[in-house]
Amino acid sequence: MTGWLWWAAGGGLLLMLVLCRRPLTALCRLAVRSGLGMVFLWLFQGLGGLLGVTLGVNLLNGLVLGALGPPGFALLLLTQWTGR
């Protein structure tokens, strides 16, 4: 590749990163919050067993908790309760 092609590729990559900054930030925030939601589900397993409530520690439940927060936890409990 010639020099100008490298500069054009670098400029295109920089432009793409600038244009996609907000969606990438939101995606990273969702990933962190989903990870924390999965940690919460893992911690809830012990207490949930005593209360008779079981929620699986999986990616879907983590994404629901990451996207919705405490209302998502209530939604998961409600769906688990209606499924019985």
PDB file of N, CA, C and O in Angstrom, chain B, residues numbered from 101:
ATOM      1  N   MET B 101       0.842  -1.178   0.000  1.00  0.00           N
ATOM      2  CA  MET B 101       0.000   0.000   0.000  1.00  0.00           C
ATOM      3  C   MET B 101       0.890   1.246   0.000  1.00  0.00           C
ATOM      4  O   MET B 101       1.958   1.285   0.611  1.00  0.00           O
ATOM      5  N   THR B 102       0.416   2.217  -0.685  1.00  0.00           N
ATOM      6  CA  THR B 102       1.183   3.454  -0.740  1.00  0.00           C
ATOM      7  C   THR B 102       0.855   4.310   0.480  1.00  0.00           C
ATOM      8  O   THR B 102      -0.065   4.008   1.240  1.00  0.00           O
ATOM      9  N   GLY B 103       1.616   5.370   0.650  1.00  0.00           N
ATOM     10  CA  GLY B 103       1.468   6.235   1.819  1.00  0.00           C
ATOM     11  C   GLY B 103       0.108   6.893   1.921  1.00  0.00           C
ATOM     12  O   GLY B 103      -0.470   6.965   3.005  1.00  0.00           O
ATOM     13  N   TRP B 104      -0.411   7.377   0.792  1.00  0.00           N
ATOM     14  CA  TRP B 104      -1.696   8.070   0.856  1.00  0.00           C
ATOM     15  C   TRP B 104      -2.842   7.129   1.208  1.00  0.00           C
ATOM     16  O   TRP B 104      -3.835   7.551   1.800  1.00  0.00           O
ATOM     17  N   LEU B 105      -2.705   5.842   0.842  1.00  0.00           N
ATOM     18  CA  LEU B 105      -3.742   4.867   1.163  1.00  0.00           C
ATOM     19  C   LEU B 105      -3.776   4.593   2.668  1.00  0.00           C
ATOM     20  O   LEU B 105      -4.850   4.419   3.244  1.00  0.00           O
ATOM     21  N   TRP B 106      -2.613   4.554   3.297  1.00  0.00           N
ATOM     22  CA  TRP B 106      -2.549   4.388   4.741  1.00  0.00           C
ATOM     23  C   TRP B 106      -3.198   5.575   5.444  1.00  0.00           C
ATOM     24  O   TRP B 106      -3.939   5.403   6.412  1.00  0.00           O
ATOM     25  N   TRP B 107      -2.919   6.771   4.956  1.00  0.00           N
ATOM     26  CA  TRP B 107      -3.517   7.976   5.548  1.00  0.00           C
ATOM     27  C   TRP B 107      -5.033   7.976   5.373  1.00  0.00           C
ATOM     28  O   TRP B 107      -5.761   8.350   6.292  1.00  0.00           O
ATOM     29  N   ALA B 108      -5.508   7.562   4.213  1.00  0.00           N
ATOM     30  CA  ALA B 108      -6.947   7.510   3.957  1.00  0.00           C
ATOM     31  C   ALA B 108      -7.624   6.472   4.857  1.00  0.00           C
ATOM     32  O   ALA B 108      -8.707   6.723   5.385  1.00  0.00           O
ATOM     33  N   ALA B 109      -6.990   5.307   5.033  1.00  0.00           N
ATOM     34  CA  ALA B 109      -7.545   4.274   5.898  1.00  0.00           C
ATOM     35  C   ALA B 109      -7.573   4.745   7.352  1.00  0.00           C
ATOM     36  O   ALA B 109      -8.552   4.520   8.063  1.00  0.00           O
ATOM     37  N   GLY B 110      -6.504   5.394   7.787  1.00  0.00           N
ATOM     38  CA  GLY B 110      -6.452   5.929   9.152  1.00  0.00           C
ATOM     39  C   GLY B 110      -7.491   7.012   9.370  1.00  0.00           C
ATOM     40  O   GLY B 110      -8.132   7.058  10.419  1.00  0.00           O
ATOM     41  N   GLY B 111      -7.663   7.889   8.381  1.00  0.00           N
ATOM     42  CA  GLY B 111      -8.674   8.937   8.485  1.00  0.00           C
ATOM     43  C   GLY B 111     -10.077   8.364   8.511  1.00  0.00           C
ATOM     44  O   GLY B 111     -10.932   8.834   9.261  1.00  0.00           O
ATOM     45  N   GLY B 112     -10.317   7.348   7.690  1.00  0.00           N
ATOM     46  CA  GLY B 112     -11.628   6.695   7.694  1.00  0.00           C
ATOM     47  C   GLY B 112     -11.920   6.024   9.019  1.00  0.00           C
ATOM     48  O   GLY B 112     -13.046   6.089   9.513  1.00  0.00           O
ATOM     49  N   LEU B 113     -10.907   5.372   9.609  1.00  0.00           N
ATOM     50  CA  LEU B 113     -11.076   4.730  10.911  1.00  0.00           C
ATOM     51  C   LEU B 113     -11.350   5.769  11.987  1.00  0.00           C
ATOM     52  O   LEU B 113     -12.209   5.565  12.845  1.00  0.00           O
ATOM     53  N   LEU B 114     -10.628   6.878  11.947  1.00  0.00           N
ATOM     54  CA  LEU B 114     -10.842   7.941  12.918  1.00  0.00           C
ATOM     55  C   LEU B 114     -12.245   8.528  12.777  1.00  0.00           C
ATOM     56  O   LEU B 114     -12.912   8.781  13.780  1.00  0.00           O
ATOM     57  N   LEU B 115     -12.691   8.743  11.557  1.00  0.00           N
ATOM     58  CA  LEU B 115     -14.027   9.261  11.314  1.00  0.00           C
ATOM     59  C   LEU B 115     -15.093   8.294  11.816  1.00  0.00           C
ATOM     60  O   LEU B 115     -16.098   8.716  12.389  1.00  0.00           O
ATOM     61  N   MET B 116     -14.876   6.996  11.603  1.00  0.00           N
ATOM     62  CA  MET B 116     -15.829   5.993  12.060  1.00  0.00           C
ATOM     63  C   MET B 116     -15.903   5.987  13.591  1.00  0.00           C
ATOM     64  O   MET B 116     -16.994   5.877  14.152  1.00  0.00           O
ATOM     65  N   LEU B 117     -14.771   6.102  14.264  1.00  0.00           N
ATOM     66  CA  LEU B 117     -14.773   6.131  15.720  1.00  0.00           C
ATOM     67  C   LEU B 117     -15.458   7.376  16.258  1.00  0.00           C
ATOM     68  O   LEU B 117     -16.165   7.308  17.264  1.00  0.00           O
ATOM     69  N   VAL B 118     -15.258   8.508  15.602  1.00  0.00           N
ATOM     70  CA  VAL B 118     -15.914   9.742  16.042  1.00  0.00           C
ATOM     71  C   VAL B 118     -17.419   9.647  15.851  1.00  0.00           C
ATOM     72  O   VAL B 118     -18.177  10.077  16.720  1.00  0.00           O
ATOM     73  N   LEU B 119     -17.862   9.094  14.736  1.00  0.00           N
ATOM     74  CA  LEU B 119     -19.296   8.978  14.467  1.00  0.00           C
ATOM     75  C   LEU B 119     -19.975   7.940  15.360  1.00  0.00           C
ATOM     76  O   LEU B 119     -21.153   8.082  15.687  1.00  0.00           O
ATOM     77  N   CYS B 120     -19.253   6.916  15.750  1.00  0.00           N
ATOM     78  CA  CYS B 120     -19.839   5.826  16.540  1.00  0.00           C
ATOM     79  C   CYS B 120     -19.528   5.945  18.030  1.00  0.00           C
ATOM     80  O   CYS B 120     -19.724   4.986  18.777  1.00  0.00           O
ATOM     81  N   ARG B 121     -19.045   7.108  18.472  1.00  0.00           N
ATOM     82  CA  ARG B 121     -18.642   7.252  19.864  1.00  0.00           C
ATOM     83  C   ARG B 121     -19.818   7.069  20.824  1.00  0.00           C
ATOM     84  O   ARG B 121     -19.698   6.343  21.811  1.00  0.00           O
ATOM     85  N   ARG B 122     -20.934   7.706  20.553  1.00  0.00           N
ATOM     86  CA  ARG B 122     -22.073   7.602  21.469  1.00  0.00           C
ATOM     87  C   ARG B 122     -22.664   6.193  21.504  1.00  0.00           C
ATOM     88  O   ARG B 122     -22.936   5.698  22.598  1.00  0.00           O
ATOM     89  N   PRO B 123     -22.878   5.520  20.371  1.00  0.00           N
ATOM     90  CA  PRO B 123     -23.388   4.135  20.458  1.00  0.00           C
ATOM     91  C   PRO B 123     -22.398   3.190  21.148  1.00  0.00           C
ATOM     92  O   PRO B 123     -22.813   2.293  21.882  1.00  0.00           O
ATOM     93  N   LEU B 124     -21.103   3.383  20.921  1.00  0.00           N
ATOM     94  CA  LEU B 124     -20.119   2.525  21.580  1.00  0.00           C
ATOM     95  C   LEU B 124     -20.098   2.768  23.081  1.00  0.00           C
ATOM     96  O   LEU B 124     -19.926   1.831  23.861  1.00  0.00           O
ATOM     97  N   THR B 125     -20.272   4.025  23.490  1.00  0.00           N
ATOM     98  CA  THR B 125     -20.329   4.337  24.915  1.00  0.00           C
ATOM     99  C   THR B 125     -21.552   3.685  25.548  1.00  0.00           C
ATOM    100  O   THR B 125     -21.462   3.110  26.633  1.00  0.00           O
ATOM    101  N   ALA B 126     -22.681   3.773  24.881  1.00  0.00           N
ATOM    102  CA  ALA B 126     -23.898   3.152  25.406  1.00  0.00           C
ATOM    103  C   ALA B 126     -23.760   1.634  25.471  1.00  0.00           C
ATOM    104  O   ALA B 126     -24.225   1.009  26.424  1.00  0.00           O
ATOM    105  N   LEU B 127     -23.125   1.043  24.468  1.00  0.00           N
ATOM    106  CA  LEU B 127     -22.930  -0.406  24.458  1.00  0.00           C
ATOM    107  C   LEU B 127     -21.993  -0.843  25.579  1.00  0.00           C
ATOM    108  O   LEU B 127     -22.234  -1.865  26.222  1.00  0.00           O
ATOM    109  N   CYS B 128     -20.935  -0.085  25.818  1.00  0.00           N
ATOM    110  CA  CYS B 128     -20.020  -0.403  26.915  1.00  0.00           C
ATOM    111  C   CYS B 128     -20.713  -0.258  28.261  1.00  0.00           C
ATOM    112  O   CYS B 128     -20.502  -1.070  29.161  1.00  0.00           O
ATOM    113  N   ARG B 129     -21.540   0.772  28.403  1.00  0.00           N
ATOM    114  CA  ARG B 129     -22.274   0.972  29.659  1.00  0.00           C
ATOM    115  C   ARG B 129     -23.241  -0.184  29.901  1.00  0.00           C
ATOM    116  O   ARG B 129     -23.374  -0.652  31.032  1.00  0.00           O
ATOM    117  N   LEU B 130     -23.913  -0.645  28.856  1.00  0.00           N
ATOM    118  CA  LEU B 130     -24.826  -1.782  28.983  1.00  0.00           C
ATOM    119  C   LEU B 130     -24.067  -3.050  29.367  1.00  0.00           C
ATOM    120  O   LEU B 130     -24.551  -3.847  30.171  1.00  0.00           O
ATOM    121  N   ALA B 131     -22.882  -3.234  28.794  1.00  0.00           N
ATOM    122  CA  ALA B 131     -22.088  -4.423  29.121  1.00  0.00           C
ATOM    123  C   ALA B 131     -21.661  -4.416  30.586  1.00  0.00           C
ATOM    124  O   ALA B 131     -21.700  -5.453  31.248  1.00  0.00           O
ATOM    125  N   VAL B 132     -21.256  -3.262  31.092  1.00  0.00           N
ATOM    126  CA  VAL B 132     -20.845  -3.167  32.497  1.00  0.00           C
ATOM    127  C   VAL B 132     -22.044  -3.389  33.416  1.00  0.00           C
ATOM    128  O   VAL B 132     -21.951  -4.122  34.401  1.00  0.00           O
ATOM    129  N   ARG B 133     -23.163  -2.758  33.091  1.00  0.00           N
ATOM    130  CA  ARG B 133     -24.352  -2.921  33.927  1.00  0.00           C
ATOM    131  C   ARG B 133     -24.877  -4.351  33.886  1.00  0.00           C
ATOM    132  O   ARG B 133     -25.378  -4.849  34.894  1.00  0.00           O
ATOM    133  N   SER B 134     -24.773  -5.018  32.741  1.00  0.00           N
ATOM    134  CA  SER B 134     -25.200  -6.414  32.644  1.00  0.00           C
ATOM    135  C   SER B 134     -24.288  -7.310  33.470  1.00  0.00           C
ATOM    136  O   SER B 134     -24.756  -8.250  34.112  1.00  0.00           O
ATOM    137  N   GLY B 135     -22.995  -7.027  33.456  1.00  0.00           N
ATOM    138  CA  GLY B 135     -22.068  -7.781  34.290  1.00  0.00           C
ATOM    139  C   GLY B 135     -22.387  -7.622  35.766  1.00  0.00           C
ATOM    140  O   GLY B 135     -22.355  -8.594  36.520  1.00  0.00           O
ATOM    141  N   LEU B 136     -22.696  -6.398  36.180  1.00  0.00           N
ATOM    142  CA  LEU B 136     -23.083  -6.174  37.574  1.00  0.00           C
ATOM    143  C   LEU B 136     -24.413  -6.859  37.891  1.00  0.00           C
ATOM    144  O   LEU B 136     -24.608  -7.351  39.003  1.00  0.00           O
ATOM    145  N   GLY B 137     -25.320  -6.893  36.927  1.00  0.00           N
ATOM    146  CA  GLY B 137     -26.584  -7.602  37.115  1.00  0.00           C
ATOM    147  C   GLY B 137     -26.366  -9.087  37.302  1.00  0.00           C
ATOM    148  O   GLY B 137     -27.053  -9.718  38.105  1.00  0.00           O
ATOM    149  N   MET B 138     -25.413  -9.655  36.569  1.00  0.00           N
ATOM    150  CA  MET B 138     -25.125 -11.086  36.721  1.00  0.00           C
ATOM    151  C   MET B 138     -24.488 -11.365  38.081  1.00  0.00           C
ATOM    152  O   MET B 138     -24.752 -12.400  38.693  1.00  0.00           O
ATOM    153  N   VAL B 139     -23.652 -10.445  38.549  1.00  0.00           N
ATOM    154  CA  VAL B 139     -23.077 -10.600  39.898  1.00  0.00           C
ATOM    155  C   VAL B 139     -24.193 -10.553  40.936  1.00  0.00           C
ATOM    156  O   VAL B 139     -24.204 -11.345  41.879  1.00  0.00           O
ATOM    157  N   PHE B 140     -25.139  -9.617  40.759  1.00  0.00           N
ATOM    158  CA  PHE B 140     -26.270  -9.543  41.687  1.00  0.00           C
ATOM    159  C   PHE B 140     -27.088 -10.834  41.661  1.00  0.00           C
ATOM    160  O   PHE B 140     -27.492 -11.328  42.714  1.00  0.00           O
ATOM    161  N   LEU B 141     -27.334 -11.379  40.482  1.00  0.00           N
ATOM    162  CA  LEU B 141     -28.084 -12.643  40.394  1.00  0.00           C
ATOM    163  C   LEU B 141     -27.335 -13.775  41.089  1.00  0.00           C
ATOM    164  O   LEU B 141     -27.943 -14.615  41.753  1.00  0.00           O
ATOM    165  N   TRP B 142     -26.026 -13.791  40.934  1.00  0.00           N
ATOM    166  CA  TRP B 142     -25.228 -14.825  41.586  1.00  0.00           C
ATOM    167  C   TRP B 142     -25.312 -14.698  43.104  1.00  0.00           C
ATOM    168  O   TRP B 142     -25.409 -15.699  43.814  1.00  0.00           O
ATOM    169  N   LEU B 143     -25.275 -13.449  43.602  1.00  0.00           N
ATOM    170  CA  LEU B 143     -25.407 -13.231  45.041  1.00  0.00           C
ATOM    171  C   LEU B 143     -26.822 -13.534  45.531  1.00  0.00           C
ATOM    172  O   LEU B 143     -27.007 -13.974  46.666  1.00  0.00           O
ATOM    173  N   PHE B 144     -27.815 -13.301  44.682  1.00  0.00           N
ATOM    174  CA  PHE B 144     -29.210 -13.535  45.042  1.00  0.00           C
ATOM    175  C   PHE B 144     -29.551 -15.018  45.108  1.00  0.00           C
ATOM    176  O   PHE B 144     -30.551 -15.391  45.721  1.00  0.00           O
ATOM    177  N   GLN B 145     -28.752 -15.857  44.499  1.00  0.00           N
ATOM    178  CA  GLN B 145     -29.040 -17.295  44.498  1.00  0.00           C
ATOM    179  C   GLN B 145     -29.152 -17.856  45.912  1.00  0.00           C
ATOM    180  O   GLN B 145     -30.054 -18.645  46.195  1.00  0.00           O
ATOM    181  N   GLY B 146     -28.256 -17.460  46.790  1.00  0.00           N
ATOM    182  CA  GLY B 146     -28.281 -17.977  48.159  1.00  0.00           C
ATOM    183  C   GLY B 146     -29.505 -17.523  48.922  1.00  0.00           C
ATOM    184  O   GLY B 146     -30.152 -18.328  49.592  1.00  0.00           O
ATOM    185  N   LEU B 147     -29.830 -16.253  48.833  1.00  0.00           N
ATOM    186  CA  LEU B 147     -30.987 -15.708  49.527  1.00  0.00           C
ATOM    187  C   LEU B 147     -32.280 -16.160  48.870  1.00  0.00           C
ATOM    188  O   LEU B 147     -33.267 -16.417  49.558  1.00  0.00           O
ATOM    189  N   GLY B 148     -32.285 -16.256  47.568  1.00  0.00           N
ATOM    190  CA  GLY B 148     -33.483 -16.680  46.851  1.00  0.00           C
ATOM    191  C   GLY B 148     -33.887 -18.105  47.184  1.00  0.00           C
ATOM    192  O   GLY B 148     -35.075 -18.422  47.223  1.00  0.00           O
ATOM    193  N   GLY B 149     -32.912 -18.962  47.425  1.00  0.00           N
ATOM    194  CA  GLY B 149     -33.220 -20.338  47.807  1.00  0.00           C
ATOM    195  C   GLY B 149     -33.945 -20.406  49.138  1.00  0.00           C
ATOM    196  O   GLY B 149     -34.822 -21.247  49.332  1.00  0.00           O
ATOM    197  N   LEU B 150     -33.581 -19.519  50.054  1.00  0.00           N
ATOM    198  CA  LEU B 150     -34.256 -19.475  51.349  1.00  0.00           C
ATOM    199  C   LEU B 150     -35.682 -18.940  51.221  1.00  0.00           C
ATOM    200  O   LEU B 150     -36.579 -19.345  51.960  1.00  0.00           O
ATOM    201  N   LEU B 151     -35.874 -18.025  50.275  1.00  0.00           N
ATOM    202  CA  LEU B 151     -37.197 -17.434  50.075  1.00  0.00           C
ATOM    203  C   LEU B 151     -38.074 -18.234  49.127  1.00  0.00           C
ATOM    204  O   LEU B 151     -39.263 -17.944  48.994  1.00  0.00           O
ATOM    205  N   GLY B 152     -37.508 -19.235  48.468  1.00  0.00           N
ATOM    206  CA  GLY B 152     -38.269 -20.045  47.529  1.00  0.00           C
ATOM    207  C   GLY B 152     -38.349 -19.422  46.143  1.00  0.00           C
ATOM    208  O   GLY B 152     -39.222 -19.782  45.353  1.00  0.00           O
ATOM    209  N   VAL B 153     -37.455 -18.500  45.840  1.00  0.00           N
ATOM    210  CA  VAL B 153     -37.428 -17.832  44.545  1.00  0.00           C
ATOM    211  C   VAL B 153     -36.110 -18.185  43.870  1.00  0.00           C
ATOM    212  O   VAL B 153     -35.043 -18.003  44.456  1.00  0.00           O
ATOM    213  N   THR B 154     -36.176 -18.680  42.665  1.00  0.00           N
ATOM    214  CA  THR B 154     -34.955 -19.024  41.944  1.00  0.00           C
ATOM    215  C   THR B 154     -34.923 -18.287  40.614  1.00  0.00           C
ATOM    216  O   THR B 154     -35.851 -18.389  39.812  1.00  0.00           O
ATOM    217  N   LEU B 155     -33.868 -17.559  40.395  1.00  0.00           N
ATOM    218  CA  LEU B 155     -33.624 -16.896  39.117  1.00  0.00           C
ATOM    219  C   LEU B 155     -32.303 -17.411  38.585  1.00  0.00           C
ATOM    220  O   LEU B 155     -31.310 -17.448  39.311  1.00  0.00           O
ATOM    221  N   GLY B 156     -32.284 -17.801  37.341  1.00  0.00           N
ATOM    222  CA  GLY B 156     -31.063 -18.317  36.750  1.00  0.00           C
ATOM    223  C   GLY B 156     -30.052 -17.214  36.478  1.00  0.00           C
ATOM    224  O   GLY B 156     -30.411 -16.077  36.170  1.00  0.00           O
ATOM    225  N   VAL B 157     -28.798 -17.568  36.597  1.00  0.00           N
ATOM    226  CA  VAL B 157     -27.720 -16.635  36.268  1.00  0.00           C
ATOM    227  C   VAL B 157     -27.343 -16.908  34.814  1.00  0.00           C
ATOM    228  O   VAL B 157     -26.542 -17.797  34.526  1.00  0.00           O
ATOM    229  N   ASN B 158     -27.930 -16.135  33.903  1.00  0.00           N
ATOM    230  CA  ASN B 158     -27.636 -16.301  32.492  1.00  0.00           C
ATOM    231  C   ASN B 158     -27.592 -14.935  31.822  1.00  0.00           C
ATOM    232  O   ASN B 158     -27.901 -13.917  32.441  1.00  0.00           O
ATOM    233  N   LEU B 159     -27.208 -14.926  30.570  1.00  0.00           N
ATOM    234  CA  LEU B 159     -26.999 -13.678  29.854  1.00  0.00           C
ATOM    235  C   LEU B 159     -28.295 -12.894  29.678  1.00  0.00           C
ATOM    236  O   LEU B 159     -28.287 -11.668  29.786  1.00  0.00           O
ATOM    237  N   LEU B 160     -29.399 -13.569  29.411  1.00  0.00           N
ATOM    238  CA  LEU B 160     -30.666 -12.870  29.213  1.00  0.00           C
ATOM    239  C   LEU B 160     -31.100 -12.147  30.489  1.00  0.00           C
ATOM    240  O   LEU B 160     -31.500 -10.984  30.437  1.00  0.00           O
ATOM    241  N   ASN B 161     -31.023 -12.822  31.619  1.00  0.00           N
ATOM    242  CA  ASN B 161     -31.383 -12.176  32.878  1.00  0.00           C
ATOM    243  C   ASN B 161     -30.428 -11.031  33.195  1.00  0.00           C
ATOM    244  O   ASN B 161     -30.850  -9.993  33.705  1.00  0.00           O
ATOM    245  N   GLY B 162     -29.163 -11.211  32.899  1.00  0.00           N
ATOM    246  CA  GLY B 162     -28.198 -10.138  33.116  1.00  0.00           C
ATOM    247  C   GLY B 162     -28.480  -8.935  32.236  1.00  0.00           C
ATOM    248  O   GLY B 162     -28.345  -7.795  32.681  1.00  0.00           O
ATOM    249  N   LEU B 163     -28.872  -9.176  30.982  1.00  0.00           N
ATOM    250  CA  LEU B 163     -29.213  -8.067  30.089  1.00  0.00           C
ATOM    251  C   LEU B 163     -30.472  -7.342  30.545  1.00  0.00           C
ATOM    252  O   LEU B 163     -30.549  -6.118  30.445  1.00  0.00           O
ATOM    253  N   VAL B 164     -31.456  -8.079  31.043  1.00  0.00           N
ATOM    254  CA  VAL B 164     -32.675  -7.440  31.557  1.00  0.00           C
ATOM    255  C   VAL B 164     -32.323  -6.558  32.750  1.00  0.00           C
ATOM    256  O   VAL B 164     -32.790  -5.423  32.840  1.00  0.00           O
ATOM    257  N   LEU B 165     -31.510  -7.068  33.660  1.00  0.00           N
ATOM    258  CA  LEU B 165     -31.108  -6.264  34.812  1.00  0.00           C
ATOM    259  C   LEU B 165     -30.236  -5.083  34.390  1.00  0.00           C
ATOM    260  O   LEU B 165     -30.346  -3.995  34.955  1.00  0.00           O
ATOM    261  N   GLY B 166     -29.376  -5.294  33.405  1.00  0.00           N
ATOM    262  CA  GLY B 166     -28.518  -4.211  32.951  1.00  0.00           C
ATOM    263  C   GLY B 166     -29.284  -3.109  32.258  1.00  0.00           C
ATOM    264  O   GLY B 166     -28.953  -1.932  32.410  1.00  0.00           O
ATOM    265  N   ALA B 167     -30.303  -3.471  31.499  1.00  0.00           N
ATOM    266  CA  ALA B 167     -31.062  -2.467  30.753  1.00  0.00           C
ATOM    267  C   ALA B 167     -32.114  -1.780  31.622  1.00  0.00           C
ATOM    268  O   ALA B 167     -32.336  -0.577  31.484  1.00  0.00           O
ATOM    269  N   LEU B 168     -32.768  -2.532  32.518  1.00  0.00           N
ATOM    270  CA  LEU B 168     -33.889  -1.970  33.267  1.00  0.00           C
ATOM    271  C   LEU B 168     -33.589  -1.668  34.728  1.00  0.00           C
ATOM    272  O   LEU B 168     -34.292  -0.865  35.342  1.00  0.00           O
ATOM    273  N   GLY B 169     -32.571  -2.286  35.294  1.00  0.00           N
ATOM    274  CA  GLY B 169     -32.234  -2.034  36.692  1.00  0.00           C
ATOM    275  C   GLY B 169     -33.205  -2.711  37.640  1.00  0.00           C
ATOM    276  O   GLY B 169     -33.660  -3.822  37.371  1.00  0.00           O
ATOM    277  N   PRO B 170     -33.536  -2.043  38.769  1.00  0.00           N
ATOM    278  CA  PRO B 170     -34.463  -2.647  39.741  1.00  0.00           C
ATOM    279  C   PRO B 170     -35.839  -3.001  39.169  1.00  0.00           C
ATOM    280  O   PRO B 170     -36.382  -4.040  39.544  1.00  0.00           O
ATOM    281  N   PRO B 171     -36.433  -2.191  38.278  1.00  0.00           N
ATOM    282  CA  PRO B 171     -37.691  -2.656  37.683  1.00  0.00           C
ATOM    283  C   PRO B 171     -37.508  -3.941  36.869  1.00  0.00           C
ATOM    284  O   PRO B 171     -38.436  -4.743  36.764  1.00  0.00           O
ATOM    285  N   GLY B 172     -36.338  -4.137  36.301  1.00  0.00           N
ATOM    286  CA  GLY B 172     -36.062  -5.377  35.587  1.00  0.00           C
ATOM    287  C   GLY B 172     -36.016  -6.566  36.532  1.00  0.00           C
ATOM    288  O   GLY B 172     -36.440  -7.666  36.176  1.00  0.00           O
ATOM    289  N   PHE B 173     -35.497  -6.344  37.745  1.00  0.00           N
ATOM    290  CA  PHE B 173     -35.478  -7.407  38.743  1.00  0.00           C
ATOM    291  C   PHE B 173     -36.906  -7.783  39.129  1.00  0.00           C
ATOM    292  O   PHE B 173     -37.232  -8.962  39.265  1.00  0.00           O
ATOM    293  N   ALA B 174     -37.754  -6.769  39.303  1.00  0.00           N
ATOM    294  CA  ALA B 174     -39.156  -7.033  39.603  1.00  0.00           C
ATOM    295  C   ALA B 174     -39.827  -7.768  38.443  1.00  0.00           C
ATOM    296  O   ALA B 174     -40.642  -8.664  38.664  1.00  0.00           O
ATOM    297  N   LEU B 175     -39.492  -7.396  37.223  1.00  0.00           N
ATOM    298  CA  LEU B 175     -40.037  -8.078  36.051  1.00  0.00           C
ATOM    299  C   LEU B 175     -39.604  -9.539  36.014  1.00  0.00           C
ATOM    300  O   LEU B 175     -40.415 -10.416  35.714  1.00  0.00           O
ATOM    301  N   LEU B 176     -38.349  -9.809  36.311  1.00  0.00           N
ATOM    302  CA  LEU B 176     -37.870 -11.193  36.340  1.00  0.00           C
ATOM    303  C   LEU B 176     -38.582 -12.000  37.420  1.00  0.00           C
ATOM    304  O   LEU B 176     -38.959 -13.150  37.195  1.00  0.00           O
ATOM    305  N   LEU B 177     -38.765 -11.394  38.595  1.00  0.00           N
ATOM    306  CA  LEU B 177     -39.484 -12.094  39.663  1.00  0.00           C
ATOM    307  C   LEU B 177     -40.931 -12.354  39.279  1.00  0.00           C
ATOM    308  O   LEU B 177     -41.478 -13.416  39.577  1.00  0.00           O
ATOM    309  N   LEU B 178     -41.553 -11.379  38.615  1.00  0.00           N
ATOM    310  CA  LEU B 178     -42.948 -11.537  38.198  1.00  0.00           C
ATOM    311  C   LEU B 178     -43.090 -12.624  37.135  1.00  0.00           C
ATOM    312  O   LEU B 178     -44.029 -13.418  37.186  1.00  0.00           O
ATOM    313  N   THR B 179     -42.178 -12.666  36.184  1.00  0.00           N
ATOM    314  CA  THR B 179     -42.259 -13.710  35.159  1.00  0.00           C
ATOM    315  C   THR B 179     -41.981 -15.092  35.754  1.00  0.00           C
ATOM    316  O   THR B 179     -42.562 -16.087  35.319  1.00  0.00           O
ATOM    317  N   GLN B 180     -41.101 -15.150  36.740  1.00  0.00           N
ATOM    318  CA  GLN B 180     -40.829 -16.431  37.394  1.00  0.00           C
ATOM    319  C   GLN B 180     -42.047 -16.874  38.199  1.00  0.00           C
ATOM    320  O   GLN B 180     -42.367 -18.062  38.245  1.00  0.00           O
ATOM    321  N   TRP B 181     -42.726 -15.917  38.832  1.00  0.00           N
ATOM    322  CA  TRP B 181     -43.896 -16.242  39.617  1.00  0.00           C
ATOM    323  C   TRP B 181     -45.060 -16.682  38.741  1.00  0.00           C
ATOM    324  O   TRP B 181     -45.776 -17.618  39.099  1.00  0.00           O
ATOM    325  N   THR B 182     -45.265 -16.025  37.594  1.00  0.00           N
ATOM    326  CA  THR B 182     -46.377 -16.394  36.715  1.00  0.00           C
ATOM    327  C   THR B 182     -46.096 -17.700  35.984  1.00  0.00           C
ATOM    328  O   THR B 182     -47.030 -18.360  35.529  1.00  0.00           O
ATOM    329  N   GLY B 183     -44.840 -18.082  35.864  1.00  0.00           N
ATOM    330  CA  GLY B 183     -44.501 -19.329  35.182  1.00  0.00           C
ATOM    331  C   GLY B 183     -44.776 -20.557  36.011  1.00  0.00           C
ATOM    332  O   GLY B 183     -44.738 -21.667  35.481  1.00  0.00           O
ATOM    333  N   ARG B 184     -45.048 -20.405  37.282  1.00  0.00           N
ATOM    334  CA  ARG B 184     -45.289 -21.570  38.140  1.00  0.00           C
ATOM    335  C   ARG B 184     -46.690 -22.039  38.051  1.00  0.00           C
ATOM    336  O   ARG B 184     -47.059 -23.011  38.710  1.00  0.00           O
TER     337      ARG B 184
END
